[in-house]
Amino acid sequence: MQTSDSSTATTLKLDTGLDSNTGDFTGGFDAHDPPDQSLINACVHCGFCLTTCPSYRVIGKENDSPRGRIYLMDAINQQEVPLTPAAVSHFESCLGCLACTTACPSGVQYDRLIDSVRSQVNRNHQRPLPVRLLRQLIFSLFPYPDRIRLLLSPLALYQWLGVSKLVRGTGLLDRWAPQLAAMESILPTVTPQCFQDNLAETVPAQGTKRYRVGMILGCVQRVFFSQVNEATARVLSANGCEVVIPKSQGCCSALPAHQGETDQAQALARQMIDSFEDTAVDYIIINAAGCGHTLKDYGHILQDDPAYRDKAVAFSNQVRDVQEFLAEVGLTSELSALTEQPLKLVYQDACHLRHGQGITQAPRQLLRQIPGVTIAEPIDAELCCGSAGVYNMLQPDVANELGQMKVTNLVNTGATLIASSNPGCALQIQKHLLQQGQTVPLMHPIELLDRSISGEQLG
């Protein structure tokens, strides 16, 4: 699909909610880090991004595509249109999945553009009160594991008493507060493990020590997917890595960074850098795709901080996704079959691993080393599942449609297990598996390697 520059620009002006007869073009971007005009000008309007864009796939409007948003950024930069609520809605419909950056033949850095716009929106646009309150809840809670754990007991009671089933069954929350309903719908089951941190500050290498690596625990990952962190430490240890886990580490800053909460993202990034400063590690390992993408971007996040700029670049240069690292250094541990019969699984590409970090083959390479494993490839593997950090809470309608598409494509491969490398993707996919009445289990690839190393077969 392609449209002419003039027709698209006209559509954009109409779709911003601007009364073109008034000539009132006040209220645009401020002077602090607006979208870089040179990056905007790199777009040649070819339209290759359209078919890869999940929001365009669902909404079907040019303004909700990367090309349309770039036109809109340009128009606001040129003070041709203001930053109206309608204009903001097109920016906020973006998942930030970065599929467009992979597809773009001109190398447009759309990620840099949308990041700067989201910071501008946060400073220069007054969202409706319910949205402001929801965002405050999200960014005051999810990046802080200790705060999440304060809510675990009432959440557990909410689930154990069956209130959760009642709420979902009546559908009242969906009608009254769809964004809160979306948040409630992806809540994982609270287990005793959610309250615990079972990893020591140092996990010794088994056999000959090859590397000393740091390990990042994450936020939601630490609380609700602690088994993935424990499996990661065991797999690294079994492959000759001494694992260092600083207790002072916090959030990687991915959630606020992806939503333009710049000050919070910078503060969390500084804390993370400080927590690893004296650890003398060779690499810093992360097992969550969205976190890894942000950790590798600290040099940009802290580019204006003279005290941390160089530290941030050095830190990011050490960061490796755990699958990237293991594929690079090679496995030394022996692997055994996970099932008595051949295991057909489907690997789900997390967007910030596939598009953000360019890692596609390493997970598949590792999984294929497990005896008896074959990997099915779903259609639209590059299309976002709809999680996108907190997007499925802020934009539930689009996210739900994408989640249904993703699960349908995964199930249609006929695989008996789904491997997924990101906690947000896992929650989103599990939600839509349940809604479709599917019982296909989902595990992190590192959990499968852990089982294969230990000789424990899947149940």
N, C-alpha and C positions, 0 to 999 in steps of 0.2 A: 504493500500500500504506500503510495506517495501522494503528497499534496504540494501545491505550489506555495512558495513563501508568502505571497500576498494573501491567498485564501486562508492559510493557517493563521497568519497574523490577525486577520479580521475575526476569525473564530475565537482567537485568544482574547481579543478586546471585549467581545460580547460575553465570553465566559468568565470574565473577572468580576462581573456585576457592576461594571463602570457605566455610568450614563455618559455616553460620548458627546452629548450636547453641552455638558457643563464645562468641559475642558479642565476639570479639576483632577490634576495628576499628582497631588501631594500624598505623602505617606508611603514611601517606598523603602528601599534598603538604606541602612545607615552607612557611614564611611568606614566602619570597622570590619574588614574582611568581607566585602560583598563578593558575589560570584565573580571569579576572575574572567574578565572580558576576553582574554586570549584563549581561555579554555572554551568559552562559549563559541568563539569564532572558529574553533577547530571542527565544530559540527558542520558537515556538508549536507545535512538534511536528506540523507540517502534512504532512510527508513528501515535499514537492516535491524535496528533495535526493536521495532514494533512487534514482530512475531515472538521475540524472546521475553517481552515484558509481561509479567503476570498481571499487573493492574490493567494494562491495555487489553490483555486477553479476556478479563472478566468484565470490565466497564465498557470497553469498546469505543472510547473517545480519545481523539488525538491529544487533547490536553492532559490526559492521564497516561501518557507515554513519555519516554525520555526525550524524544524529539520535541514534543509539545511543551514539556516543562522547560527545556532549554530556550525555546522561543519566548516563553513567558518570563524566564529570568532575564533574557536580553531586553524585553520590553520594559521591565521594571528598572533595570540598570539604566536604560535610556530615558527614564522618566516619562514613558509613553502611557503606562498604566500604573496604578497604585497597588499596594499590597492589601487587597481587599479579602474578606473572608472567602469569597469564591475562588480567588487566586490561591489562597493558602490551602484550600481543600485539594487542589491538584497536586501540590507539593506533598501534602500529607497522605495522599493515596499511594505514594511511592513506598515500596517495601524495602528499598535499599538493598536488594538482593544482588545487584551488580551483574546480572546476566547481560545487560546492555553493554557493559565494558568488555565482556568477552566477545560479543558479536560485532562490535563496532570496528569497521575496517580503517577508520581514521584515528583510532586510538584516543577518542575523546575521554577525558578523565571525569566522567559523570559523577563518580564517587566524591571527588573534591567539590564539585559544583553543588550537589544535593546537601553535603555536610555544611557548607557555608550558608546555604539557604535556610536550613533548619535552625541554625544559630540565629540568623536574622529574624526568622519567624518568632522565635522565643522572645526576642528583645522588642520587636516592633509590632506584634499582633496580640490583641487581647482575645484569648479563646473564651468560649462560653464557660460559665462557672462550673457546671458539672464536669466538663473536660479538664479544667484546671485542677479540680479536686481529685479526679481520677489519676492524672499525671503525678500530682503530688504524692498520692498514695503509692503509686508504682515506684517512683524514684526515691522515696523515703524508706522503702521496704526491701525491694528485691536486690539491690546491690549490697545489702548488709546481712550476712548470714545470721548473726546474733539476733537481729530484729526478727528475721523470719522464724527463728526458733522460739521466740517469745509467743508466737501465735500458734505453735504446733499443738499445744494441749487443747485449746478450744477448737482448732481444726479437726483434731482427732476425735473429739467428742461429737462434733458436728457430723462426722462421717460414721462413727460407730453407732450413733443413735438413729441413723437412717434419715436425718434431716436433709442431707445432700440429695438422696434419691427422691424425696418428697418435693424439694425445690425444683429439680430438673423435670420431674414428672408433671408438675402443674403448669410449667412454662410461664409462670407469672413474672419471674425475674427477667426472662427474655423480653417480655412486653414492656415492663416498667423501666428496666435499666439494662439494655442489651450489652453494654460494655462490661458491666459487673457480672452479668451472666456469662460472658465469654471468659472472664477471669476465673469464675467458679468452675466452669466446664473443663478446664485443663488442670485443675488441682490434682496432683498425684495423691495416692493413698499414703497417709501418714503411718509410718512404721517405727518401731523402737530404734532402728538404725538412724533415723532422721535426727535423733537427739544426740548422736555420738560423733566424736572425732577419734577414730581408732588408729590413725597413722602416727607413728613416732616422728620426731623432727629429722631423724636420719635413719634411712633404711639401707643396711649394708648390701654390697654387691655379692652375688653368689659366684663362687669360683674366682677367676682372675678379674680384677677390676679393670675395666676398659675406659670408663668415663665417670666423672662426677657431675651429676645433673641436678638442677633445681626442678621442682614440680609445683605447678599452680593448681589450687584446689577448686577455684571458682566459687560462685555464690549459690545459685539454685543447684548446681552440680554437687556442691559440698553437702547440702542439706538433703536433697531428694534423690541424688544418684551417687551416694557415697560408695556403693559397690563398684562403680566405674573407677573412682579414684583409687580404691584399694587394689583393684585388678591392674590398674596402670602401674602402681608401685611394684607389684609382684612381677609383672612382665619385664619392667626395666631392670629390676634386681636380678631376675633369672637370666638376663642377657648382659650381665657384667657391668651394671650401672649402680654406683652408690647414689642414692636419691636423697636430696636435701629438701625439707619441707618447712620453710620458715613459718612460725606461728603468727608472726606479725603481718602476714600478707592479708589483703582484703580483696575487693572486687577489682577486676582487670579494667573496668570502666566502659566495657562494651555497651551496656544498656543505655547509659546517659550519652555516650559519644554518638551512637547511632541516631539519637533523637534530638541532637542539638543542645543538650544540657552541658555546655562547654565547661563552665567553672567546676561543676561536679566531676566531670570526666577528667579534667586536669588534676584535681586534687587526688582522685583515686589512683591515677597513673603515677603521681609522685610517691604516694604511699607504697605502691607495688615496687617501684624502682628501689626505694630505700630498704625494703624488706629483704632484697636479694643482694644488697650492695657489698657485703663482706662475706659472701658465701663461697667465693672462689670456685664457681661452677663452670663447666665447659659449655653447657647448654642449659636453656630453660625450657621445660617441656610442658605443653598444654594438651589436654585431650578433648577440648570443646572448640568446635570450628569457629563460632562467632567470637569467642574470647581470643583465639589465636590471631584472627585477622586484626583485631584492635591492638593486641600486644605488639604486633609487627609494625604498627602505625604510630607508636609513641613519638617517634621523631617529628611527625607532623603535628600531633596533638600538642606537644610541648615546644613547638618551634619558636614561639615568642618568649620563652622562659630562659633567660641567659644562664640561670643556675642549673637548669636540668636539661637543656637542649642536647648537649653532647652525651650526657648520661643516658638520655632517652634513646638516642641512636645506637649507642653501644649495647644497651639492654635489648632493643629490638633485634639487633644482629645475632643475638644468642638464642632467640626464641625459635622453637621448632614444634610443629604439631607432632604428637607422639607417633603417628603413623609415618609421617615424613621422616622423622628421625630414625625409626627402626628400619625402614626401607633403605635409608642411606647408609647406616652402619652395619646392617645385616643382623639376622637372628643367629644366635649361637646355641640356643636351647632346642632340644628335640621336641617335635610336635607330633601329637597322636590324633587319631580320628575322633570326631565329636559324636558320631552316631555309628551304629553298626552298618546302616545302609548309607549310600551316598547322600550328601546333604546339598540340596539346591537352595541357595539363598539369593536374595536381591539386595544389592548395596544401594542405599539412598544417599545421593550426593547432597551434602549441606551446602547451601549457596556460598557461605563465606569460606568454605574450603575449596569448592570448585572454581568459583568466580573470583572471590576475594584473594585467595592464596595460590590459585592455579594448581591445586593438588587433586588429581583425579586417579592416577595410576597407583600411587603408593598403597592406599587401603586395599585395592583389588589385588595387588601383588602380594601383600601379606596374607590376605585371606586365602588365596590360591595355594599357599604353601601348606595349609592345613590339609592333611590327607582326606580325600573323599569329598572335598568342597568344590562345587561348581557355582558360578555366579551368573545370574540372569540379569539382563539389562532392560529396564522399563522404558517405555516411550516417554518422551518429554522429561528425560532425566535432568535436564538443565533448568526445568521450571520449578520455582519456589513452592514449598509446601504450604506457605501462608503464615508460618510462625513469625519469622523475621524479627527476632528479639521480642518486643512487646506489641508488634503490629496486630497480632491476632486478638489482643485486648482492646486496642484503640480503633481498629477497623474490622470488626468481626464479620461483617457481611462478605466482604471480598475474601477475607482469610478463610471463611468456612467453605466458600466455593472452591478455592484453591486446595484446601485440605481434602475435600471430596475427590477432586481430580487426582491428586497425588496418590491417595490410598487406592483408588480404582486402578491406576496404572501399576502400582506395586503388586497388588493382589493378582492382577491379570497375568503376571509373569508365571504364575503357578508355583512360586517359591514357597517353601515351608517356614522361612525365617527371614526377617528384615534386619539388616545391619545399618545402623545410623550413628553418625559421629558428632551429634550435637544435642544437648538436652532439650532445647526449645523445639527442634524438629521431632524429637522423640515424644514429647507431650502432645504436640499437634497431631502427629500420625496416630498415636494411641487413641486420642479422642475420636478421630474419624474412623478408625478400625471398629471401635465400639459402636459408633452410630450406624455403621454398615453391617453390624452383626458378624464381624470377622474376628477370628481367634488366632491370627498369625502372630507369633511372638516377635518382639523387637529387642535387640541387644546392641550394645556398642561393639565394634570390631575388636577392641582391646579385651572385652570380656570373653570373646570367642578364643582369642589367642591365649588368654589366661587359662581357660578350661583345657585347651589343647596341650598346654605345657604341663599342667597338673595331671592330665590323664582322666579328668572328670568328664564324663559324657553328658550330653544334654538329656534332660528328662523327657 
